[in-house]
Amino acid sequence: MEINQNGLRIAWETEELVRQVYPGWTAPPRGQARLSTALEASTPAAVDAACERLQAQGHEVKAAPYDAFWGQRYATVSDPDGNSVDIFAWLEGQS
């Protein structure tokens, strides 16, 4: 499910989709938030660069950048509290 209002996009992923993206995931997660934030980068290369910068600053990269089956360059890092922050950009011709 997704809401897009005045440039703000909020999307909810189903547990079924999460299992496809993170094969080792089990529901419900314990000891961490069940909420994550996704930030759109301008290009697929910007996703890679953001992950490199964040990792160099000591942030954990939970899912290294990859081309996702839904048409985005996608990565997940941890914020200082351990919450997931997804970084994505549409692959060429996919937006």
C-alpha positions as a Markdown table, in Angstrom:
| # | Residue | x | y | z |
|---|---|---|---|---|
| 1 | Met | 0.0 | 0.0 | 0.0 |
| 2 | Glu | 1.3 | 3.4 | -0.8 |
| 3 | Ile | 0.3 | 7.1 | -0.3 |
| 4 | Asn | 1.9 | 9.9 | -2.4 |
| 5 | Gln | 0.8 | 13.3 | -1.3 |
| 6 | Asn | 2.5 | 16.6 | -2.2 |
| 7 | Gly | 5.9 | 14.9 | -2.8 |
| 8 | Leu | 5.7 | 12.8 | 0.4 |
| 9 | Arg | 5.6 | 9.1 | -0.3 |
| 10 | Ile | 4.7 | 6.6 | 2.4 |
| 11 | Ala | 4.6 | 2.9 | 1.6 |
| 12 | Trp | 3.8 | -0.2 | 3.7 |
| 13 | Glu | 5.4 | -3.5 | 2.8 |
| 14 | Thr | 3.7 | -6.8 | 3.6 |
| 15 | Glu | 5.4 | -9.5 | 5.5 |
| 16 | Glu | 5.3 | -11.6 | 2.4 |
| 17 | Leu | 7.3 | -9.0 | 0.4 |
| 18 | Val | 9.8 | -8.6 | 3.3 |
| 19 | Arg | 10.4 | -12.4 | 3.3 |
| 20 | Gln | 11.2 | -12.2 | -0.4 |
| 21 | Val | 13.6 | -9.3 | 0.0 |
| 22 | Tyr | 15.3 | -10.6 | 3.2 |
| 23 | Pro | 15.2 | -14.4 | 3.0 |
| 24 | Gly | 16.4 | -15.0 | 6.6 |
| 25 | Trp | 13.7 | -12.7 | 8.1 |
| 26 | Thr | 11.3 | -14.1 | 10.6 |
| 27 | Ala | 8.1 | -12.4 | 11.9 |
| 28 | Pro | 7.8 | -10.5 | 14.0 |
| 29 | Pro | 11.3 | -9.1 | 14.6 |
| 30 | Arg | 12.3 | -8.8 | 18.3 |
| 31 | Gly | 14.5 | -6.1 | 19.8 |
| 32 | Gln | 14.2 | -3.7 | 16.9 |
| 33 | Ala | 11.7 | -1.4 | 15.4 |
| 34 | Arg | 9.3 | -2.7 | 12.8 |
| 35 | Leu | 9.3 | 0.6 | 11.0 |
| 36 | Ser | 11.9 | 1.7 | 8.5 |
| 37 | Thr | 12.5 | 4.9 | 6.5 |
| 38 | Ala | 13.1 | 4.9 | 2.8 |
| 39 | Leu | 14.9 | 7.8 | 1.1 |
| 40 | Glu | 15.0 | 8.3 | -2.7 |
| 41 | Ala | 18.4 | 9.1 | -4.3 |
| 42 | Ser | 18.7 | 10.9 | -7.6 |
| 43 | Thr | 20.5 | 8.0 | -9.4 |
| 44 | Pro | 21.5 | 4.4 | -8.9 |
| 45 | Ala | 25.1 | 5.5 | -8.5 |
| 46 | Ala | 24.0 | 7.9 | -5.7 |
| 47 | Val | 22.6 | 4.9 | -3.8 |
| 48 | Asp | 26.1 | 3.3 | -4.0 |
| 49 | Ala | 27.8 | 6.5 | -3.0 |
| 50 | Ala | 25.5 | 7.2 | 0.0 |
| 51 | Cys | 26.2 | 3.7 | 1.3 |
| 52 | Glu | 29.9 | 4.1 | 0.9 |
| 53 | Arg | 29.8 | 7.4 | 2.8 |
| 54 | Leu | 27.6 | 6.0 | 5.6 |
| 55 | Gln | 29.7 | 2.9 | 6.0 |
| 56 | Ala | 32.9 | 5.0 | 6.2 |
| 57 | Gln | 31.2 | 7.0 | 9.0 |
| 58 | Gly | 30.6 | 3.7 | 10.9 |
| 59 | His | 27.0 | 2.9 | 10.0 |
| 60 | Glu | 26.1 | -0.7 | 9.4 |
| 61 | Val | 25.1 | -1.6 | 5.9 |
| 62 | Lys | 22.5 | -4.2 | 6.4 |
| 63 | Ala | 21.9 | -4.8 | 2.7 |
| 64 | Ala | 24.5 | -3.7 | 0.2 |
| 65 | Pro | 23.3 | -1.9 | -2.9 |
| 66 | Tyr | 21.6 | -4.3 | -5.4 |
| 67 | Asp | 19.2 | -4.1 | -8.4 |
| 68 | Ala | 15.9 | -5.2 | -6.9 |
| 69 | Phe | 13.3 | -7.2 | -8.9 |
| 70 | Trp | 10.9 | -4.3 | -8.6 |
| 71 | Gly | 13.1 | -1.9 | -10.7 |
| 72 | Gln | 15.1 | 0.0 | -8.1 |
| 73 | Arg | 18.7 | 0.2 | -7.0 |
| 74 | Tyr | 18.2 | -0.5 | -3.3 |
| 75 | Ala | 20.2 | -0.7 | -0.1 |
| 76 | Thr | 19.5 | -0.7 | 3.7 |
| 77 | Val | 21.7 | 0.9 | 6.4 |
| 78 | Ser | 21.1 | 1.2 | 10.1 |
| 79 | Asp | 20.6 | 4.5 | 11.8 |
| 80 | Pro | 22.4 | 5.2 | 15.2 |
| 81 | Asp | 19.4 | 3.5 | 17.0 |
| 82 | Gly | 19.5 | 0.4 | 14.9 |
| 83 | Asn | 16.5 | 1.3 | 12.8 |
| 84 | Ser | 16.5 | 0.4 | 9.1 |
| 85 | Val | 16.9 | 3.2 | 6.6 |
| 86 | Asp | 16.4 | 2.2 | 2.9 |
| 87 | Ile | 18.0 | 4.2 | 0.1 |
| 88 | Phe | 16.7 | 3.7 | -3.4 |
| 89 | Ala | 16.7 | 5.1 | -6.9 |
| 90 | Trp | 14.8 | 3.9 | -9.9 |
| 91 | Leu | 16.7 | 2.0 | -12.5 |
| 92 | Glu | 16.7 | 3.5 | -16.0 |
| 93 | Gly | 13.4 | 3.0 | -17.6 |
| 94 | Gln | 11.6 | 1.8 | -14.5 |
| 95 | Ser | 10.1 | 4.8 | -12.8 |
